Amino acid sequence: MFKKLKSYKNHPNVKQFTSQLNDVRAVGLLIFLVVVLLISWSGAKVIQTNYNLQKQISTLQQENDVMALQNNNLKLQNDYFNTDQYLELSARQNFGLGRPGETEVLIPTSVALKYAPPLKEEKRATPKSKQPFYQRNFEAWVNFFLHRQGV
């Protein structure tokens, strides 16, 4: 095998290649090519890093915007809780209080239920038939638009 390699040493193409490697211009061009490739690779890595950092910045800005909106909503809610309207509603609901001059009437549950319409039994527990959901949904919408009750 070494004999074959030694025989290739004298081949004209190998001699031409080795003579080109001995030329200073070819070596300089090869070094320049390596430097350009290294700089390109480094630039590509910097671009990838900047892209990832920009994605992180964008995500954090969106989270910051969401938090700012939540803070604004809580501020508005706190402002509502401090209004007289909320205090009056809260006093009526929680303490049974009213404005001066108003009279509160308490109606027993049995009397209230006597005049209330009867409650319909829940029919959703057992469907009428084994229809697909979309068909039952469509029929419910048709009943709604045609003002059908409990069909």
Sequence and secondary structure as in RCSB ss.txt:
>XXXX:A:sequence
MFKKLKSYKNHPNVKQFTSQLNDVRAVGLLIFLVVVLLISWSGAKVIQTNYNLQKQISTLQQENDVMALQNNNLK
LQNDYFNTDQYLELSARQNFGLGRPGETEVLIPTSVALKYAPPLKEEKRATPKSKQPFYQRNFEAWVNFFLHRQG
V
>XXXX:A:secstr
 HHHHHHHHTSHHHHHHHHHHHSHHHHHHHHHHHHHHHHHHHHHHHHHHHHHHHHHHHHHHHHHHHHHHHHHHHH
HHHHHHTSHHHHHHHHHHHH    TT       HHHHHHHS       SSS SS   HHHHHHHHHHHHHTT   
 
